[in-house]
Amino acid sequence: MRILSYNPGHDGAVAFLENGRLIMSIEAEKDSNHRYSPLGISDVLDAIGEIDDIPDVICAGG
């Protein structure tokens, strides 16, 4: 199962899991160096660009 999960708000992040293993994670705070940064659309597009196949589930948090 492929799961794409994102939290666009406070401490924004995108994660992609495949068969229970973390494949990729992008955290807004790590890229911008601003604490508690929200996730930008460019971060989401970067994450989608890293995925080879359509996820089975898309989860939103926040």
C-alpha positions in Angstrom: 0.0 0.0 0.0 1.3 3.5 -0.9 0.2 6.4 1.4 0.9 10.1 0.7 0.3 12.1 3.9 0.5 15.9 4.3 0.0 18.5 7.0 -0.1 21.9 5.4 -0.3 24.0 8.6 1.9 24.4 11.6 5.1 22.3 11.3 4.0 21.4 7.7 5.3 18.1 6.2 4.7 15.6 3.4 5.5 11.9 3.8 5.3 9.0 1.5 5.1 5.4 2.8 5.1 2.2 0.9 4.2 -1.1 2.5 4.8 0.4 6.0 8.2 1.9 5.1 9.0 5.6 5.0 10.2 6.3 1.5 10.3 10.1 1.5 9.7 13.0 3.8 9.7 16.8 3.3 9.5 19.2 6.3 8.9 22.9 5.7 10.8 23.9 8.8 13.9 22.0 7.6 13.9 23.7 4.1 13.1 27.2 5.2 14.9 27.3 8.5 11.9 29.1 10.0 10.4 27.4 13.1 6.8 26.2 12.8 6.7 26.9 9.0 3.6 26.0 7.0 4.0 23.7 4.0 4.0 25.6 0.7 2.6 24.4 -2.6 6.1 24.0 -4.0 6.9 21.5 -1.2 3.8 19.5 -2.1 4.7 19.5 -5.8 8.3 18.5 -5.0 7.0 15.5 -3.0 4.6 14.5 -5.8 7.5 14.7 -8.3 9.4 12.1 -6.2 6.6 9.5 -6.4 6.8 6.9 -9.2 3.2 5.7 -8.9 -0.2 7.0 -7.8 -0.8 6.5 -4.0 -3.5 4.2 -2.8 -4.4 6.7 0.0 -3.9 10.4 0.4 -4.2 11.7 4.0 -4.5 15.3 5.3 -3.7 16.3 8.8 -3.6 19.5 10.7 
